[in-house]
Structures are given as structure tokens and as C-alpha cells.
Amino acid sequence: MENQENTDKKLPKWKLWLKRFGIGGIIFFTVKGIITSTLIYFLGKNFWVIIRDFFVQWFD
């Protein structure tokens, strides 16, 4: 147990993440981050326009 903790501390962060999540997990979190960042950027830019159009659509 103690030996594993010592090897985990010596590994660089990306190798530790690779060991913990695997290749699929790293790809998943990277794609999720890109999609989330894109949505935040575009929704933040046009947030009030989208909200206004949404409510105008309801009340027409």
C-alpha cells in the first residue's frame, strides 16, 4: 500500500490521470470540456437574445 502511494507521488500529473481514468476517460473529459466551453462562450455571448426569443415564441 505504501509502495503504491510513493509511485503515485513520483508520477507526473498526466500519467496519474491516465492511470486513473484510462485513454477513454481522458478523451471523454477533453471532448466534454471543449463542448462545455463552446456552449458557455456562445450562450454567454447571445444569452439574452436566446432567452428573449424563447419567451417571445411562447407568447406569440
C-alpha positions in Angstrom: 0.0 0.0 0.0 2.7 2.4 1.0 4.8 1.5 -2.1 1.8 2.4 -4.4 1.4 5.8 -2.7 5.1 6.5 -3.3 4.9 5.6 -7.0 1.8 7.8 -7.4 3.6 10.8 -6.0 6.5 10.4 -8.3 4.4 10.2 -11.5 3.6 13.3 -13.5 0.0 14.5 -13.3 -0.9 13.4 -16.8 0.4 9.9 -16.2 -1.5 9.8 -12.9 -4.7 10.8 -14.7 -4.0 8.3 -17.5 -3.6 5.6 -14.8 -6.8 6.6 -13.0 -9.2 7.3 -16.0 -7.6 5.4 -18.9 -7.5 6.6 -22.5 -11.3 6.6 -23.0 -11.8 8.7 -19.8 -9.2 11.3 -20.9 -10.8 11.6 -24.4 -14.3 11.8 -22.8 -13.3 14.6 -20.4 -11.4 16.5 -23.1 -14.4 16.4 -25.5 -16.8 17.3 -22.7 -14.6 20.3 -21.8 -14.5 21.5 -25.4 -18.2 21.2 -25.8 -18.9 22.9 -22.5 -16.5 25.7 -23.2 -18.1 26.3 -26.6 -21.6 26.3 -25.2 -20.6 28.8 -22.5 -19.0 31.0 -25.0 -21.8 31.1 -27.5 -24.6 31.1 -24.9 -22.9 33.8 -22.9 -22.5 35.9 -26.0 -26.1 35.6 -27.1 -27.7 34.7 -23.8 -30.3 37.5 -23.6 -31.2 37.2 -27.3 -31.8 33.4 -26.9 -33.9 34.0 -23.7 -35.9 36.8 -25.3 -36.6 34.8 -28.4 -37.7 31.8 -26.3 -40.2 33.8 -24.3 -41.5 35.7 -27.4 -42.1 32.3 -29.1 -44.2 31.2 -26.0 -46.4 34.3 -26.0 -47.0 34.6 -29.8 
